[in-house]
Amino acid sequence: MDDVLTAGAVLLVGAALVAVVWHATRSRRGFWTQAQRVTYETLHTAWSAAPPLRAGLVPDAARKSARHLRTLLDTPALALTDETDVVAWEGTGEQHGAQTMDLSEEVFENARTQVFDVTCDEPSCPIRSVVMAPLVVEGHVAGVLAAYSPEATAGLVRATTEVARWAAGQLELAELDRSRTRLVEAEVRALRAQISPHFIYNSLSAIASYVRTNPERARTLLLDFADFTRYSFRRHGDFTTLSEELKSIDQYLALERARFGERLTVTLQIAPEVLPVTVPFLCLQPLVENAVRHGMEGKVEPGHISIHAADGGSEAHITIEDDGIGMNPEELRRTLAGRVDESAGIGLGNIDERLRRLYGDDYGLVVETAEGLGTKIRVRFPKYQPGVHAS
């Protein structure tokens, strides 16, 4: 019985809360001014038009956006064009679409809003004029927004011009998104290009040296070489898992140990908890290559490289350390700033910039080094990042 009474009390309280919220909402709406309501509706419509525009002037996205843009201007019809054709028509009078590109030539040429009269053989068609405003993206007219109406009033001209400017801003953001994607792809290509031809030559030479004396090891090394190059030159995905990146590193180190023999020793300590963490593709492998290069070149005595991957709660903590020749700190600063040839540090500036862009400035490379004292590089990766997932 007490349980029933308790449940009933909860329901009554819940109903009272709903009533209070409904009353508060109703009261708040009652106090809205007309200006506030218009502002809300305008911003909401603009917000609805923005995501499709971020895809650029492509037909499917343009049609979705045109519906909201027409609502903003309150015209019978609206068209969006790219540089060659009408990509979206929204509203009545679609027969006028065939004239749109001819009329827009002057807009493309002068990059200014223009008003044109429109003739129509259909008595029921409300369209008698069109206001055409340029969509200027990075100083270039990428398309035209055309507002078709019974009359091109001064207010419609100004409104069309401002809506076109806003839409062009969204298209610029779309271009920025594409530029960022191209930049990341270019950076990965640059890292691939830095895989030394000498490494490839030396690896194949080391494999060849085992063909007669130890055929089984030669076969294993050849498979490692094939997997390593396949991973390094793959064409899809900006991200991978830490497990996949470390697997490629292990294959790389197997090839280098075949080359250097007992002169190169490696210690790996990997916490299994961090293996599924998503990381940028080729973000650690070049750091290990750099460690081998600076850990072995110019040294007569053996070199040692250690790789540690630890669980840091919400982060994965990676440390790559060598006991090699090290770097001049000032040269390191110039390398990270991208002001010198990165032969001094394979991909350091590239990787540092990628990490900062993806995760923020707190996630750049932390490098400790001095000439003759080796190098230690620390990297942190958040375990969970919106929009970041392995491919």
Beta strands, then each sheet from edge to edge (+ up, - down):
strand 1: 77-81
strand 2: 86-91
strand 3: 114-117
strand 4: 129-137
strand 5: 140-149
strand 6: 239-241
strand 7: 264-270
strand 8: 278-280
strand 9: 303-311
strand 10: 315-322
strand 11: 366-369
strand 12: 375-382
sheet 1: 2+ 1- 5+ 4- 3+
sheet 2: 6+ 8-
sheet 3: 7+ 9+ 10- 12+ 11-
end
